Amino acid sequence: MVVTTTDALYAIAASISIAGGLIGTGMAQQGIGAAGMGIIAEKPEKFGQVLFFFVIPETLWILGFVLGLILLLHVL
């Protein structure tokens, strides 16, 4: 199997997009999780609302993963 420079660059671009999505998700959930635990400690009935806001940043890693797959499969 011959690996060309273009294939290597696509692999690097895909890994950067996936890593960026994961890092962005972690940074977003860091603040939301800390604030959410404080809200739940004071008002346990807000659990569903806090959980919803905690799950929203998960779309960042999904988008990064999809973009990485698009790059690896040479769709663009």
Biopython code that builds the backbone (N, CA, C, O; Angstrom):
import numpy as np
from Bio.PDB.StructureBuilder import StructureBuilder

atoms = [
    (1, "MET", "N", (0.845, -1.185, 0.000)),
    (1, "MET", "CA", (0.000, 0.000, 0.000)),
    (1, "MET", "C", (0.877, 1.231, 0.000)),
    (1, "MET", "O", (1.781, 1.363, 0.825)),
    (2, "VAL", "N", (0.611, 2.122, -0.919)),
    (2, "VAL", "CA", (1.386, 3.345, -1.041)),
    (2, "VAL", "C", (0.593, 4.487, -0.414)),
    (2, "VAL", "O", (-0.569, 4.716, -0.748)),
    (3, "VAL", "N", (1.247, 5.195, 0.500)),
    (3, "VAL", "CA", (0.605, 6.336, 1.149)),
    (3, "VAL", "C", (1.161, 7.601, 0.516)),
    (3, "VAL", "O", (2.365, 7.852, 0.561)),
    (4, "THR", "N", (0.285, 8.384, -0.066)),
    (4, "THR", "CA", (0.721, 9.624, -0.698)),
    (4, "THR", "C", (0.659, 10.765, 0.306)),
    (4, "THR", "O", (0.078, 10.641, 1.383)),
    (5, "THR", "N", (1.261, 11.856, -0.068)),
    (5, "THR", "CA", (1.256, 13.042, 0.788)),
    (5, "THR", "C", (-0.157, 13.566, 0.983)),
    (5, "THR", "O", (-0.506, 14.039, 2.065)),
    (6, "THR", "N", (-0.962, 13.481, -0.056)),
    (6, "THR", "CA", (-2.343, 13.939, 0.047)),
    (6, "THR", "C", (-3.126, 13.127, 1.065)),
    (6, "THR", "O", (-3.891, 13.684, 1.853)),
    (7, "ASP", "N", (-2.938, 11.795, 1.053)),
    (7, "ASP", "CA", (-3.624, 10.945, 2.032)),
    (7, "ASP", "C", (-3.183, 11.280, 3.454)),
    (7, "ASP", "O", (-3.994, 11.301, 4.380)),
    (8, "ALA", "N", (-1.897, 11.539, 3.611)),
    (8, "ALA", "CA", (-1.383, 11.891, 4.936)),
    (8, "ALA", "C", (-1.974, 13.216, 5.410)),
    (8, "ALA", "O", (-2.318, 13.356, 6.583)),
    (9, "LEU", "N", (-2.091, 14.174, 4.521)),
    (9, "LEU", "CA", (-2.667, 15.469, 4.899)),
    (9, "LEU", "C", (-4.149, 15.344, 5.246)),
    (9, "LEU", "O", (-4.631, 16.008, 6.163)),
    (10, "TYR", "N", (-4.871, 14.495, 4.515)),
    (10, "TYR", "CA", (-6.275, 14.246, 4.853)),
    (10, "TYR", "C", (-6.398, 13.607, 6.237)),
    (10, "TYR", "O", (-7.297, 13.951, 7.004)),
    (11, "ALA", "N", (-5.508, 12.689, 6.550)),
    (11, "ALA", "CA", (-5.540, 12.040, 7.864)),
    (11, "ALA", "C", (-5.240, 13.032, 8.976)),
    (11, "ALA", "O", (-5.875, 12.993, 10.030)),
    (12, "ILE", "N", (-4.281, 13.919, 8.752)),
    (12, "ILE", "CA", (-3.959, 14.939, 9.748)),
    (12, "ILE", "C", (-5.133, 15.899, 9.922)),
    (12, "ILE", "O", (-5.473, 16.264, 11.047)),
    (13, "ALA", "N", (-5.754, 16.308, 8.816)),
    (13, "ALA", "CA", (-6.906, 17.212, 8.894)),
    (13, "ALA", "C", (-8.068, 16.564, 9.628)),
    (13, "ALA", "O", (-8.755, 17.217, 10.414)),
    (14, "ALA", "N", (-8.288, 15.279, 9.374)),
    (14, "ALA", "CA", (-9.371, 14.567, 10.053)),
    (14, "ALA", "C", (-9.105, 14.469, 11.545)),
    (14, "ALA", "O", (-10.016, 14.654, 12.353)),
    (15, "SER", "N", (-7.868, 14.180, 11.916)),
    (15, "SER", "CA", (-7.552, 14.067, 13.343)),
    (15, "SER", "C", (-7.669, 15.417, 14.042)),
    (15, "SER", "O", (-8.097, 15.477, 15.195)),
    (16, "ILE", "N", (-7.304, 16.477, 13.378)),
    (16, "ILE", "CA", (-7.448, 17.811, 13.972)),
    (16, "ILE", "C", (-8.920, 18.164, 14.152)),
    (16, "ILE", "O", (-9.295, 18.740, 15.173)),
    (17, "SER", "N", (-9.752, 17.829, 13.181)),
    (17, "SER", "CA", (-11.176, 18.160, 13.307)),
    (17, "SER", "C", (-11.832, 17.360, 14.431)),
    (17, "SER", "O", (-12.651, 17.898, 15.176)),
    (18, "ILE", "N", (-11.480, 16.087, 14.558)),
    (18, "ILE", "CA", (-12.053, 15.273, 15.629)),
    (18, "ILE", "C", (-11.556, 15.755, 16.988)),
    (18, "ILE", "O", (-12.340, 15.884, 17.928)),
    (19, "ALA", "N", (-10.250, 16.023, 17.092)),
    (19, "ALA", "CA", (-9.687, 16.497, 18.367)),
    (19, "ALA", "C", (-10.277, 17.852, 18.744)),
    (19, "ALA", "O", (-10.562, 18.099, 19.916)),
    (20, "GLY", "N", (-10.462, 18.728, 17.765)),
    (20, "GLY", "CA", (-11.059, 20.033, 18.051)),
    (20, "GLY", "C", (-12.472, 19.915, 18.583)),
    (20, "GLY", "O", (-12.858, 20.632, 19.506)),
    (21, "GLY", "N", (-13.241, 19.011, 18.003)),
    (21, "GLY", "CA", (-14.603, 18.785, 18.491)),
    (21, "GLY", "C", (-14.612, 18.244, 19.915)),
    (21, "GLY", "O", (-15.435, 18.654, 20.733)),
    (22, "LEU", "N", (-13.703, 17.329, 20.208)),
    (22, "LEU", "CA", (-13.645, 16.757, 21.555)),
    (22, "LEU", "C", (-13.180, 17.780, 22.587)),
    (22, "LEU", "O", (-13.727, 17.848, 23.687)),
    (23, "ILE", "N", (-12.185, 18.563, 22.238)),
    (23, "ILE", "CA", (-11.693, 19.592, 23.171)),
    (23, "ILE", "C", (-12.768, 20.647, 23.394)),
    (23, "ILE", "O", (-12.979, 21.084, 24.526)),
    (24, "GLY", "N", (-13.444, 21.059, 22.337)),
    (24, "GLY", "CA", (-14.519, 22.040, 22.473)),
    (24, "GLY", "C", (-15.649, 21.535, 23.357)),
    (24, "GLY", "O", (-16.202, 22.289, 24.159)),
    (25, "THR", "N", (-15.991, 20.264, 23.210)),
    (25, "THR", "CA", (-17.032, 19.665, 24.045)),
    (25, "THR", "C", (-16.627, 19.678, 25.511)),
    (25, "THR", "O", (-17.426, 20.022, 26.382)),
    (26, "GLY", "N", (-15.386, 19.302, 25.777)),
    (26, "GLY", "CA", (-14.901, 19.289, 27.159)),
    (26, "GLY", "C", (-14.891, 20.667, 27.779)),
    (26, "GLY", "O", (-15.259, 20.829, 28.942)),
    (27, "MET", "N", (-14.476, 21.657, 27.019)),
    (27, "MET", "CA", (-14.441, 23.024, 27.551)),
    (27, "MET", "C", (-15.854, 23.543, 27.818)),
    (27, "MET", "O", (-16.085, 24.231, 28.812)),
    (28, "ALA", "N", (-16.783, 23.222, 26.948)),
    (28, "ALA", "CA", (-18.162, 23.682, 27.143)),
    (28, "ALA", "C", (-18.808, 23.000, 28.333)),
    (28, "ALA", "O", (-19.496, 23.643, 29.125)),
    (29, "GLN", "N", (-18.589, 21.698, 28.462)),
    (29, "GLN", "CA", (-19.225, 20.963, 29.550)),
    (29, "GLN", "C", (-18.599, 21.272, 30.901)),
    (29, "GLN", "O", (-19.230, 21.067, 31.938)),
    (30, "GLN", "N", (-17.384, 21.756, 30.900)),
    (30, "GLN", "CA", (-16.732, 22.118, 32.155)),
    (30, "GLN", "C", (-17.531, 23.178, 32.907)),
    (30, "GLN", "O", (-17.826, 23.013, 34.091)),
    (31, "GLY", "N", (-17.871, 24.237, 32.241)),
    (31, "GLY", "CA", (-18.631, 25.302, 32.887)),
    (31, "GLY", "C", (-20.077, 24.938, 33.140)),
    (31, "GLY", "O", (-20.640, 25.270, 34.182)),
    (32, "ILE", "N", (-20.675, 24.254, 32.179)),
    (32, "ILE", "CA", (-22.080, 23.873, 32.319)),
    (32, "ILE", "C", (-22.254, 22.869, 33.454)),
    (32, "ILE", "O", (-23.208, 22.955, 34.227)),
    (33, "GLY", "N", (-21.324, 21.916, 33.548)),
    (33, "GLY", "CA", (-21.434, 20.891, 34.587)),
    (33, "GLY", "C", (-21.306, 21.471, 35.983)),
    (33, "GLY", "O", (-22.063, 21.108, 36.884)),
    (34, "ALA", "N", (-20.345, 22.376, 36.165)),
    (34, "ALA", "CA", (-20.157, 22.989, 37.480)),
    (34, "ALA", "C", (-21.377, 23.822, 37.882)),
    (34, "ALA", "O", (-21.852, 23.730, 39.014)),
    (35, "ALA", "N", (-21.871, 24.621, 36.962)),
    (35, "ALA", "CA", (-23.045, 25.436, 37.268)),
    (35, "ALA", "C", (-24.282, 24.566, 37.461)),
    (35, "ALA", "O", (-25.121, 24.841, 38.319)),
    (36, "GLY", "N", (-24.384, 23.516, 36.656)),
    (36, "GLY", "CA", (-25.541, 22.627, 36.754)),
    (36, "GLY", "C", (-25.620, 21.910, 38.086)),
    (36, "GLY", "O", (-26.708, 21.741, 38.636)),
    (37, "MET", "N", (-24.484, 21.486, 38.610)),
    (37, "MET", "CA", (-24.494, 20.809, 39.910)),
    (37, "MET", "C", (-24.924, 21.765, 41.023)),
    (37, "MET", "O", (-25.588, 21.354, 41.974)),
    (38, "GLY", "N", (-24.552, 23.017, 40.907)),
    (38, "GLY", "CA", (-25.000, 24.013, 41.884)),
    (38, "GLY", "C", (-26.503, 24.234, 41.819)),
    (38, "GLY", "O", (-27.165, 24.371, 42.848)),
    (39, "ILE", "N", (-27.035, 24.267, 40.610)),
    (39, "ILE", "CA", (-28.481, 24.453, 40.443)),
    (39, "ILE", "C", (-29.235, 23.251, 41.001)),
    (39, "ILE", "O", (-30.234, 23.408, 41.703)),
    (40, "ILE", "N", (-28.749, 22.043, 40.686)),
    (40, "ILE", "CA", (-29.434, 20.832, 41.162)),
    (40, "ILE", "C", (-29.369, 20.724, 42.680)),
    (40, "ILE", "O", (-30.304, 20.225, 43.307)),
    (41, "ALA", "N", (-28.265, 21.190, 43.278)),
    (41, "ALA", "CA", (-28.151, 21.143, 44.734)),
    (41, "ALA", "C", (-29.203, 22.035, 45.391)),
    (41, "ALA", "O", (-29.733, 21.700, 46.450)),
    (42, "GLU", "N", (-29.503, 23.169, 44.760)),
    (42, "GLU", "CA", (-30.485, 24.093, 45.334)),
    (42, "GLU", "C", (-31.914, 23.745, 44.928)),
    (42, "GLU", "O", (-32.833, 23.850, 45.740)),
    (43, "LYS", "N", (-32.105, 23.330, 43.673)),
    (43, "LYS", "CA", (-33.448, 23.030, 43.159)),
    (43, "LYS", "C", (-33.412, 21.707, 42.400)),
    (43, "LYS", "O", (-33.199, 21.701, 41.188)),
    (44, "PRO", "N", (-33.615, 20.595, 43.087)),
    (44, "PRO", "CA", (-33.555, 19.289, 42.422)),
    (44, "PRO", "C", (-34.574, 19.111, 41.291)),
    (44, "PRO", "O", (-34.374, 18.267, 40.418)),
    (45, "GLU", "N", (-35.637, 19.873, 41.291)),
    (45, "GLU", "CA", (-36.652, 19.735, 40.238)),
    (45, "GLU", "C", (-36.144, 20.251, 38.884)),
    (45, "GLU", "O", (-36.788, 20.009, 37.863)),
    (46, "LYS", "N", (-35.028, 20.943, 38.854)),
    (46, "LYS", "CA", (-34.459, 21.466, 37.612)),
    (46, "LYS", "C", (-33.534, 20.464, 36.908)),
    (46, "LYS", "O", (-32.843, 20.825, 35.956)),
    (47, "PHE", "N", (-33.518, 19.208, 37.373)),
    (47, "PHE", "CA", (-32.592, 18.211, 36.829)),
    (47, "PHE", "C", (-32.746, 18.030, 35.319)),
    (47, "PHE", "O", (-31.747, 17.996, 34.600)),
    (48, "GLY", "N", (-33.958, 17.915, 34.838)),
    (48, "GLY", "CA", (-34.193, 17.705, 33.411)),
    (48, "GLY", "C", (-33.686, 18.854, 32.564)),
    (48, "GLY", "O", (-33.100, 18.643, 31.502)),
    (49, "GLN", "N", (-33.909, 20.052, 33.029)),
    (49, "GLN", "CA", (-33.450, 21.239, 32.306)),
    (49, "GLN", "C", (-31.929, 21.302, 32.277)),
    (49, "GLN", "O", (-31.337, 21.620, 31.246)),
    (50, "VAL", "N", (-31.291, 20.997, 33.417)),
    (50, "VAL", "CA", (-29.832, 21.018, 33.485)),
    (50, "VAL", "C", (-29.250, 19.919, 32.599)),
    (50, "VAL", "O", (-28.244, 20.134, 31.923)),
    (51, "LEU", "N", (-29.870, 18.757, 32.602)),
    (51, "LEU", "CA", (-29.392, 17.661, 31.769)),
    (51, "LEU", "C", (-29.460, 18.031, 30.290)),
    (51, "LEU", "O", (-28.550, 17.703, 29.528)),
    (52, "PHE", "N", (-30.516, 18.701, 29.883)),
    (52, "PHE", "CA", (-30.658, 19.139, 28.498)),
    (52, "PHE", "C", (-29.510, 20.069, 28.113)),
    (52, "PHE", "O", (-28.911, 19.908, 27.049)),
    (53, "PHE", "N", (-29.201, 21.040, 28.970)),
    (53, "PHE", "CA", (-28.126, 21.979, 28.661)),
    (53, "PHE", "C", (-26.758, 21.312, 28.719)),
    (53, "PHE", "O", (-25.825, 21.763, 28.055)),
    (54, "PHE", "N", (-26.627, 20.249, 29.498)),
    (54, "PHE", "CA", (-25.363, 19.530, 29.572)),
    (54, "PHE", "C", (-25.126, 18.687, 28.324)),
    (54, "PHE", "O", (-23.978, 18.443, 27.954)),
    (55, "VAL", "N", (-26.192, 18.242, 27.675)),
    (55, "VAL", "CA", (-26.078, 17.370, 26.506)),
    (55, "VAL", "C", (-25.878, 18.172, 25.216)),
    (55, "VAL", "O", (-25.328, 17.638, 24.253)),
    (56, "ILE", "N", (-26.298, 19.410, 25.170)),
    (56, "ILE", "CA", (-26.196, 20.217, 23.948)),
    (56, "ILE", "C", (-24.762, 20.273, 23.394)),
    (56, "ILE", "O", (-24.593, 20.133, 22.183)),
    (57, "PRO", "N", (-23.719, 20.472, 24.224)),
    (57, "PRO", "CA", (-22.365, 20.528, 23.652)),
    (57, "PRO", "C", (-21.888, 19.216, 23.026)),
    (57, "PRO", "O", (-20.892, 19.211, 22.303)),
    (58, "GLU", "N", (-22.570, 18.119, 23.286)),
    (58, "GLU", "CA", (-22.180, 16.847, 22.675)),
    (58, "GLU", "C", (-22.256, 16.913, 21.151)),
    (58, "GLU", "O", (-21.609, 16.122, 20.465)),
    (59, "THR", "N", (-23.036, 17.843, 20.621)),
    (59, "THR", "CA", (-23.119, 17.966, 19.172)),
    (59, "THR", "C", (-21.783, 18.412, 18.573)),
    (59, "THR", "O", (-21.532, 18.178, 17.391)),
    (60, "LEU", "N", (-20.924, 19.052, 19.374)),
    (60, "LEU", "CA", (-19.626, 19.492, 18.856)),
    (60, "LEU", "C", (-18.764, 18.308, 18.447)),
    (60, "LEU", "O", (-18.160, 18.325, 17.375)),
    (61, "TRP", "N", (-18.698, 17.278, 19.288)),
    (61, "TRP", "CA", (-17.853, 16.142, 18.907)),
    (61, "TRP", "C", (-18.490, 15.346, 17.774)),
    (61, "TRP", "O", (-17.789, 14.742, 16.963)),
    (62, "ILE", "N", (-19.820, 15.346, 17.720)),
    (62, "ILE", "CA", (-20.476, 14.651, 16.615)),
    (62, "ILE", "C", (-20.143, 15.345, 15.297)),
    (62, "ILE", "O", (-19.847, 14.684, 14.301)),
    (63, "LEU", "N", (-20.192, 16.675, 15.291)),
    (63, "LEU", "CA", (-19.842, 17.410, 14.077)),
    (63, "LEU", "C", (-18.379, 17.205, 13.703)),
    (63, "LEU", "O", (-18.061, 17.043, 12.525)),
    (64, "GLY", "N", (-17.487, 17.211, 14.689)),
    (64, "GLY", "CA", (-16.072, 16.959, 14.414)),
    (64, "GLY", "C", (-15.839, 15.569, 13.855)),
    (64, "GLY", "O", (-15.032, 15.386, 12.944)),
    (65, "PHE", "N", (-16.553, 14.581, 14.405)),
    (65, "PHE", "CA", (-16.418, 13.212, 13.935)),
    (65, "PHE", "C", (-16.922, 13.074, 12.498)),
    (65, "PHE", "O", (-16.284, 12.426, 11.669)),
    (66, "VAL", "N", (-18.057, 13.679, 12.214)),
    (66, "VAL", "CA", (-18.612, 13.613, 10.851)),
    (66, "VAL", "C", (-17.677, 14.308, 9.864)),
    (66, "VAL", "O", (-17.455, 13.801, 8.765)),
    (67, "LEU", "N", (-17.134, 15.451, 10.238)),
    (67, "LEU", "CA", (-16.202, 16.149, 9.364)),
    (67, "LEU", "C", (-14.948, 15.309, 9.146)),
    (67, "LEU", "O", (-14.425, 15.253, 8.033)),
    (68, "GLY", "N", (-14.466, 14.657, 10.197)),
    (68, "GLY", "CA", (-13.310, 13.779, 10.044)),
    (68, "GLY", "C", (-13.588, 12.629, 9.089)),
    (68, "GLY", "O", (-12.738, 12.285, 8.267)),
    (69, "LEU", "N", (-14.761, 12.036, 9.187)),
    (69, "LEU", "CA", (-15.128, 10.967, 8.254)),
    (69, "LEU", "C", (-15.238, 11.469, 6.826)),
    (69, "LEU", "O", (-14.824, 10.791, 5.886)),
    (70, "ILE", "N", (-15.795, 12.652, 6.671)),
    (70, "ILE", "CA", (-15.898, 13.237, 5.327)),
    (70, "ILE", "C", (-14.515, 13.437, 4.724)),
    (70, "ILE", "O", (-14.294, 13.163, 3.545)),
    (71, "LEU", "N", (-13.586, 13.919, 5.546)),
    (71, "LEU", "CA", (-12.225, 14.126, 5.040)),
    (71, "LEU", "C", (-11.530, 12.800, 4.713)),
    (71, "LEU", "O", (-10.861, 12.679, 3.687)),
    (72, "LEU", "N", (-11.694, 11.807, 5.598)),
    (72, "LEU", "CA", (-11.031, 10.523, 5.371)),
    (72, "LEU", "C", (-11.595, 9.765, 4.166)),
    (72, "LEU", "O", (-10.869, 9.043, 3.482)),
    (73, "LEU", "N", (-12.876, 9.935, 3.920)),
    (73, "LEU", "CA", (-13.500, 9.239, 2.797)),
    (73, "LEU", "C", (-13.411, 10.035, 1.500)),
    (73, "LEU", "O", (-13.936, 9.603, 0.473)),
    (74, "HIS", "N", (-12.752, 11.192, 1.536)),
    (74, "HIS", "CA", (-12.541, 12.054, 0.367)),
    (74, "HIS", "C", (-13.854, 12.463, -0.292)),
    (74, "HIS", "O", (-13.963, 12.490, -1.518)),
    (75, "VAL", "N", (-14.849, 12.780, 0.536)),
    (75, "VAL", "CA", (-16.129, 13.230, 0.003)),
    (75, "VAL", "C", (-16.004, 14.648, -0.534)),
    (75, "VAL", "O", (-16.623, 14.996, -1.539)),
    (76, "LEU", "N", (-15.209, 15.457, 0.133)),
    (76, "LEU", "CA", (-15.016, 16.840, -0.340)),
    (76, "LEU", "C", (-13.798, 16.948, -1.224)),
    (76, "LEU", "O", (-13.483, 18.033, -1.711)),
]
sb = StructureBuilder()
sb.init_structure("model")
sb.init_model(0)
sb.init_chain("A")
sb.init_seg("    ")
for serial, (resi, resn, name, xyz) in enumerate(atoms, 1):
    if name == "N":
        sb.init_residue(resn, " ", resi, " ")
    sb.init_atom(name, np.array(xyz, "f"), 0.0, 1.0, " ", f" {name:<3s}", serial, name[0])
structure = sb.get_structure()
